[in-house]
Amino acid sequence: MDHESQSSNKFTRIPKYNAK
């Protein structure tokens, strides 16, 4: 579960991915 939490944080930090 730790891995998932980190992945979510990275996506939220990067607006480029969100734009997708």
N, CA, C and O atoms as CSV, one atom per row, in Angstrom:
chain,resi,resn,atom,element,x,y,z
A,1,MET,N,N,0.855,-1.204,0.000
A,1,MET,CA,C,0.000,0.000,0.000
A,1,MET,C,C,0.889,1.252,0.000
A,1,MET,O,O,0.514,2.302,-0.523
A,2,ASP,N,N,2.055,1.113,0.591
A,2,ASP,CA,C,2.989,2.258,0.633
A,2,ASP,C,C,3.328,2.700,-0.795
A,2,ASP,O,O,3.436,3.891,-1.087
A,3,HIS,N,N,3.487,1.731,-1.651
A,3,HIS,CA,C,3.879,2.036,-3.041
A,3,HIS,C,C,2.762,2.837,-3.736
A,3,HIS,O,O,3.030,3.786,-4.473
A,4,GLU,N,N,1.549,2.448,-3.494
A,4,GLU,CA,C,0.416,3.132,-4.139
A,4,GLU,C,C,0.332,4.586,-3.670
A,4,GLU,O,O,0.085,5.497,-4.460
A,5,SER,N,N,0.539,4.774,-2.394
A,5,SER,CA,C,0.470,6.134,-1.816
A,5,SER,C,C,1.506,7.034,-2.491
A,5,SER,O,O,1.216,8.178,-2.839
A,6,GLN,N,N,2.694,6.512,-2.667
A,6,GLN,CA,C,3.776,7.312,-3.292
A,6,GLN,C,C,3.410,7.618,-4.748
A,6,GLN,O,O,3.645,8.729,-5.223
A,7,SER,N,N,2.860,6.680,-5.429
A,7,SER,CA,C,2.511,6.858,-6.852
A,7,SER,C,C,1.452,7.966,-6.979
A,7,SER,O,O,1.546,8.829,-7.852
A,8,SER,N,N,0.476,7.926,-6.121
A,8,SER,CA,C,-0.599,8.927,-6.162
A,8,SER,C,C,-0.019,10.321,-5.915
A,8,SER,O,O,-0.399,11.295,-6.566
A,9,ASN,N,N,0.896,10.389,-4.973
A,9,ASN,CA,C,1.506,11.683,-4.637
A,9,ASN,C,C,2.241,12.237,-5.856
A,9,ASN,O,O,2.157,13.428,-6.155
A,10,LYS,N,N,2.942,11.384,-6.535
A,10,LYS,CA,C,3.728,11.829,-7.712
A,10,LYS,C,C,2.771,12.376,-8.783
A,10,LYS,O,O,3.030,13.431,-9.362
A,11,PHE,N,N,1.701,11.684,-9.039
A,11,PHE,CA,C,0.753,12.126,-10.077
A,11,PHE,C,C,0.136,13.476,-9.704
A,11,PHE,O,O,-0.052,14.353,-10.547
A,12,THR,N,N,-0.167,13.609,-8.426
A,12,THR,CA,C,-0.799,14.872,-7.970
A,12,THR,C,C,0.213,16.005,-8.049
A,12,THR,O,O,-0.141,17.157,-8.301
A,13,ARG,N,N,1.446,15.668,-7.835
A,13,ARG,CA,C,2.536,16.714,-7.827
A,13,ARG,C,C,2.749,17.165,-9.269
A,13,ARG,O,O,3.002,18.345,-9.516
A,14,ILE,N,N,2.651,16.259,-10.202
A,14,ILE,CA,C,2.913,16.627,-11.605
A,14,ILE,C,C,1.603,16.997,-12.328
A,14,ILE,O,O,0.770,16.126,-12.579
A,15,PRO,N,N,1.426,18.251,-12.652
A,15,PRO,CA,C,0.200,18.706,-13.332
A,15,PRO,C,C,0.133,18.181,-14.769
A,15,PRO,O,O,-0.946,18.079,-15.353
A,16,LYS,N,N,1.277,17.857,-15.317
A,16,LYS,CA,C,1.320,17.331,-16.702
A,16,LYS,C,C,0.487,16.044,-16.792
A,16,LYS,O,O,-0.273,15.863,-17.743
A,17,TYR,N,N,0.626,15.174,-15.827
A,17,TYR,CA,C,-0.118,13.893,-15.868
A,17,TYR,C,C,-1.619,14.162,-15.701
A,17,TYR,O,O,-2.460,13.508,-16.318
A,18,ASN,N,N,-1.919,15.127,-14.862
A,18,ASN,CA,C,-3.326,15.445,-14.593
A,18,ASN,C,C,-3.988,15.962,-15.878
A,18,ASN,O,O,-5.160,15.694,-16.141
A,19,ALA,N,N,-3.234,16.685,-16.642
A,19,ALA,CA,C,-3.764,17.268,-17.892
A,19,ALA,C,C,-4.198,16.156,-18.848
A,19,ALA,O,O,-5.112,16.321,-19.656
A,20,LYS,N,N,-3.508,15.018,-18.728
A,20,LYS,CA,C,-3.849,13.892,-19.611
A,20,LYS,C,C,-5.328,13.563,-19.365
A,20,LYS,O,O,-5.868,12.648,-19.987
